Amino acid sequence: MRITVHLDTFNALNPGAFAVLWCDHDAGRWSREGHLGIDIPEWGVLRDDGCDTVLEDAMCTCTLFALEGLDLTANHCPHRGEDGVALNRPGMSAYGTAGHWSVQCVDPVSVHAEHSVFADRADSDDVR
């Protein structure tokens, strides 16, 4: 399942700050598709935290955001328009700053990408 999530309303950082993320539940990874006014890495790791989704950096050394109420492990797929609070976490410039997340698109089909942007120890041989 792939989900496009839009993060915005981080007014304490920048009134126009936003990021568009593509979350791949099957791979357990997210990638940044666009951003403005907020510093966020190109990709990272998705982690389930009860009923929330946590976005970590690629090395799992820094939690970037907690998307409250976005449960990617639930029996039902998130739906377009679903939304909630996005909390900015340590490693970002304004700890605890609340923003907003909303689901823009849900693709329930699993797809194997020809070229993956996710480079970690498991597939480091594929990246040259």
C-alpha positions in Angstrom: 0.0 0.0 0.0 1.3 3.4 -0.9 -0.1 6.6 0.6 0.6 10.2 -0.3 0.5 12.4 2.9 0.5 16.2 2.9 2.0 17.9 6.0 1.3 21.6 6.6 0.3 24.4 9.0 3.6 24.4 10.9 3.1 28.2 11.4 5.8 28.4 14.1 8.4 27.2 11.5 7.1 29.1 8.5 3.5 30.1 7.7 3.7 28.4 4.3 5.7 25.3 5.4 4.6 22.0 3.8 5.9 18.6 2.8 4.4 16.0 0.5 5.4 12.4 1.5 4.9 9.1 -0.2 4.6 6.4 2.4 5.2 2.8 1.3 3.7 0.6 4.0 5.1 -2.7 2.4 8.7 -1.4 2.4 8.3 0.4 5.7 9.8 3.6 4.1 8.7 7.1 3.2 10.1 9.5 0.6 9.8 13.3 0.3 8.1 14.3 -2.9 8.1 18.0 -2.3 8.6 20.5 0.5 8.9 24.2 1.2 9.9 26.0 4.4 10.6 22.8 6.3 13.8 20.9 6.4 13.1 17.2 5.9 15.4 14.4 4.5 14.7 12.8 1.1 13.6 9.5 2.7 13.4 7.6 5.9 11.7 4.8 7.9 8.1 4.3 8.9 7.4 3.0 12.3 4.1 2.0 13.9 3.6 3.5 17.4 0.3 2.1 18.5 -2.3 3.9 16.5 0.1 6.5 15.2 2.7 6.5 12.4 6.2 7.8 13.2 8.6 9.1 10.5 12.2 8.5 11.3 15.4 9.4 9.4 17.0 6.8 7.1 19.3 5.5 9.9 16.5 5.4 12.6 18.6 7.8 14.7 16.1 10.7 14.7 12.3 10.8 15.0 11.0 13.6 12.7 7.3 13.5 13.0 4.5 11.6 14.7 1.3 11.5 12.6 -1.3 11.1 15.3 -4.2 8.8 14.4 -2.6 7.6 11.1 -2.6 3.8 11.6 -1.0 2.0 8.6 -1.4 -1.4 10.3 -5.1 -1.3 10.8 -7.4 -3.8 9.0 -8.8 -0.9 6.9 -6.8 1.3 4.5 -6.6 5.0 5.3 -8.9 6.9 3.0 -8.4 10.1 1.0 -9.2 13.1 3.1 -8.4 11.4 6.4 -6.5 13.9 8.6 -5.0 14.6 12.0 -2.3 16.3 14.0 1.4 16.1 12.9 3.9 16.6 15.8 7.3 17.9 15.0 9.8 15.9 17.0 13.5 16.1 18.2 16.0 16.7 15.4 13.8 19.4 13.9 14.1 23.0 14.8 10.9 23.4 16.8 10.3 20.5 19.1 6.7 19.7 19.7 5.3 22.1 17.1 1.9 20.9 16.0 1.0 20.8 12.3 -1.5 19.0 10.2 -1.4 15.8 8.1 -3.9 14.7 5.4 -4.1 11.8 3.1 -4.1 12.9 -0.5 -4.0 9.6 -2.3 -4.2 5.9 -1.4 -2.9 3.2 -3.8 -3.7 -0.2 -2.2 -1.7 -2.1 -4.9 1.8 -3.3 -4.1 4.3 -2.2 -6.8 8.0 -3.2 -7.2 9.8 -0.1 -8.4 12.4 -0.5 -11.1 14.7 1.9 -9.3 14.3 2.5 -5.6 15.3 5.7 -3.7 15.6 3.7 -0.5 19.2 2.8 0.1 20.0 1.0 3.3 22.0 -2.0 4.4 19.5 -4.5 3.1 19.7 -3.3 -0.5 23.0 -1.4 -0.6 24.4 -3.7 -3.3 21.7 -2.3 -5.6 23.0 1.3 -5.2 26.2 2.2 -7.1 
